[in-house]
């Protein structure tokens, strides 16, 4: 083959390569660079809010401690939001307020209604209830619907709080899909976000959550949430006896790391 023909062939190959790359880029779904914003948002994790410690200190905060934390958030300019509001910011549909924070409550205990929700209502602040359908909850359906009226968002925390990495594919699918269906029916709102029981997941579980149609999922890994790695969003566990300086410092640290 003469040098001229070889040069023409190389140019044709180059143009074909560039064309294919352009097509792949244009058709690629929601890659990291496609997010409208990557606002870091601290997501706080609560379980029991009550007047006495009855187990692991990571599962409890005192009612007065919780009240002090809410006063701290307000005095330091934080604005509690829902996961949907976070999602709308990341995707460019709406803007988050300055210093957003998500207050998430796992499992669905009675004291989350009687203590946490009632305090939050006085501030007109929303929160997220990651609800187990059949186990680990003492909340009645009417109480959940009342919390929704008060601005709470419902997230799925499975049917029975199993360790999902140990579940068969069929059980995993049922825990993800059926829990969402039941919660939407009972609460009369969409359930688009998921919370891993025990914070335990692997690639198979993450794919199943995505395939079940959830927009994002939360873990218990420390950090502030950003849209990158949306099926393993980190959170910040709040614990019994934590000082307000530690409470605020860990939020600031998490956000600073994510910037």
Beta strands, then each sheet from edge to edge (+ up, - down):
strand 1: 42-46
strand 2: 48-49
strand 3: 60-61
strand 4: 79-80
strand 5: 100-107
strand 6: 128-131
strand 7: 153-156
strand 8: 193-195
strand 9: 216-222
strand 10: 233-237
sheet 1: 4+ 5+ 1+ 10+ 9+ 8+
sheet 2: 2+ 3+
sheet 3: 4+ 5+ 6+ 7+
end
